[in-house]
Structure formats: structure tokens, C-alpha cells
Amino acid sequence: MNNDRTVSDTKRTFYSLHTRPINTIYRRVVEELMVEMHLLSVNVDFRYDPIYAFGVVTTFDRFMQGYRPEADKEPIFEAICKAVEDDPQRYRQDAAWLQGWASQRSAGDVVEIFTQAPHFGNAGDLSATLQAIVNNPKFKYSRLFAIGLFTFLEVADSSIVKDAKQLTEALKQIAAGLHLPDDKLQKDLELYRSNLEKMAQARLIMEDTVKAERKKREQRAADRGVVVAPPNGQKDTSDGSASSN
């Protein structure tokens, strides 16, 4: 990516690629992800890797759940990646590969493999990525990379991420194995999970509001459309016939 590009340049590119309006509660998600990716991509120490891509894709998919219209989701993701001068297909393909990799292993396997520095012999095709991370003294850690690591554990065994003690210990071991800042990793993932819960609550509120408004519109339409004709042809004086809006 051109390191002279600014956040404004990236946002301008995004909105030129995706011209449809973005639902209010999701606009902040889109812009924060885009800005985070931009700032990383212009950092001289940053290097793209599949684990980072796994985190990007997971973040987008989780926080954009429930987005309407559904057909706009993928174009938004593609516009984000292109705005930071990257290939959306690379992100999707790497994330799908790691999803499959993790699904064939247990959480214990993941922890064991990620702590086998420096060679990571049991990591298969992922070994080169892990070696590049531990052998790079200037490796640029990021929240999105942390989410990628977290997703490995979640895909391998969803129960471990529901057990605070097990999760903390697993992350501590992985951080040590990959030479990552454990405190930062734990805090970033705690915030990520907290934000997911807040987003889920916001979606429920939005859905309830939409349903309530729809019922009001339907009721108003029904009230306007109902005409009650009395059997004897006389004017109906009941409360129902007088209802209007």
C-alpha cells in the first residue's frame, strides 16, 4: 500500500466503491475496521499474514450479522479491502483455509502447535507463517491478529472460550509461544467479546423497534381500510367503524 495515503483517502475510496447508504448502527463498525486496517497497512513493520486475515474476516462477519440488505454485506467487505489497496479474495481464501485447519483440531492441539517454536513441526502449511512471526523481532502485533488467534480456539472447541480460566491459560501459552504481549492480547480479546455482546444487544433493540414500527403501520393501514357495512343497511355506530387515522 502507498504509505502516503491518509485515512481520509481510504474513506474516500471506500465510499466511491460502495455508494449505497450503510445502516446506522453498522456504519461505525465499518469505519473502525477500515481505519484499523489502514493504519496497520501504512505501518512499516506490518506484514500481512493469514492469521491477521482470519481476524479481519471474523470481525467483519461477526459484527455485520443481521445486516440488511444481506446482499450488501459482501460488497461492503470488498470495498473495505480495496480501499486499503488489498485483495478481498485473499482475505476470504486465507480465512476459509484456517477455518478448515482449526476445525480438524482440538483446542489442546492448537495450543500445543502454537507453542512449538521455532519450527512448529505439527502446524502443516501454517508452519511458515508461525516461523515468520516468531523470527521477526519487529513483528507488528494487532487486535485483528489477536482475534484471528482467538478464532482458532473457538473453531476448534467453542466450549473453551466459555470457560474464563481455560481461555486465559490457553491464550497465555499461545502468547508465550509466539512471543506476543500477553496482557495486551488478553485485554484486546476481552474488549472484542464485550463489544460483540453490545452489538448483539443493539441488534435486538433495532429489531424490536423495526417490528414495533411495522405493527403500527399495519394497524394504521388496517384501520383506514376497514369498512363495516351493517346487515340492515343502517349506519354502524359501533366504536370499530368510527376508527380512523
Disulfide bonds with the S-S distance in Angstrom:
none
